[in-house]
Amino acid sequence: ESGVKNDFGPGFFLVAHGPVEGPPNDVQNLWNNYLPALKKTIDLAHAMGIGFMTIHMWMDSRFVHAVTRSEKKEALRQIVQYGAERHVVLGLENLSEHAKDFAEVFQEVPGLTMTLDVGHAQLLTETNTSFGFIRELMPFIKHLHVHDNRGGNGVRDDLHLPVGRGNVDFYGIVRGLVENRFEGTVTLEVEHEELLESMETLRRVLDAVSR
């Protein structure tokens, strides 16, 4: 153990985020570049006393080849084990996937958890996919990324707006989380000058849903 204590006051602590995956269908990049980069980031997280790290590994069956998804599941098995040996839990973050894309991953990769990004869940879909993840994969959801957008079909539409300034149904999503007894943690992924606004809006949503 590193002995590093991360104490930033009640409710605040450090979590880590892994590096960018790179070309999502490039298996050589997966093994030769991305997996080593993940290991280095896990080592750094462990040295800093960080016990949770979000990672990207795009698994959308509409865009990622079946053979590549199989390779990624094996890579995930290895990196989850690597993290466990260093006391770092990994959370796979949704990009454009639906719950069915992640269901087979969690079945085949013991110890892997999920980071539910409610903003990403608004993209490339008519209905925010958070509802499907909450309904079908709630036991795996350990962390949330919270930000807003107006929907859309690509990276350019991933606006990371303050909570309440876009189309994400925060009341419905928070209600689903509360009803399913979510006890995980939350990262507000907005600009630093918009953190307080987003926190206050999210708190009002939580208060309304709780009542």
Residue, then its C-alpha position, 0 to 999 in steps of 0.5 A: e500500500s502506498g500510504v497516501k491519504n486522499d482527504f478533500g473533505p466530506g464526500f470528495f476523494l480521488v478517482a482515476h480515468g484511463p487513457v484514450e483507447g485509440p482506433p476501436n477496431d485495431v487489435q494490434n493497437l489494443w495489445n501493443n499500445y492500449l493495454p500497456a498504457l492502462k497498466k501504467t495508469i493503474d500503477l500510477a493510481h495505486a501509487m496515489g492511493i486511488g482505488f477506482m479507475t474508469i476505462h474506455m473500451w468501445m463495445d458497440s456491436r453496431f460499429v466494433h467487429a465481433v472478432t475485435r469485441s472478443e479480443k477486448k473481452e480477453a484484454l479486459r479479463q487481463i487488465v481487471q486482474y492486473g488492477a485487482e492485484r493493485h487494489v484498483v477496481l475498474g469501471l467500463e464506461n459506456l460510449s454509444e453502447h446499449a445494455k445488451d452490448f455490455a451484458e455479455v462483457f460483464q458475464e465473461v469478465p468477473g470483477l469488472t464494474m460499470t461507469l454509467d455516463v448519462g451524457h454519452a447515453q443521450l447520443l446515437t439513440e432516441t431514448n437515453t440508454s441509461f434506463g436500459f443500463i439501470r434496468e438490466l445491469m444495475p448491480f454492476i453500476k458503481h460510478l456515474h459521470v454526469h453532464d448534459n447535452r442535446g443528443g446527437n450522433g457523434v463526438r461533436d455532440d458530446l457537449h458536457l453542458p451543465v446539468g439541466r441545460g440539455n435534453v438528458d432526463f435527469y429526473g427519470i434517471v435519478r428516480g431509476l437509480v434511487e428506486n434501485r438503491f444506487e450507492g455508488t459515487v459521482t463525477l460531475e464532468v463539466e467545466h470547473e466554473e460550472l461545477l457549483e451550478s451542476m451540483e445544485t441542480l443535481r441536488r434539487v433533482l435528488d430532493a424532488v425525486s426523494r420526496 
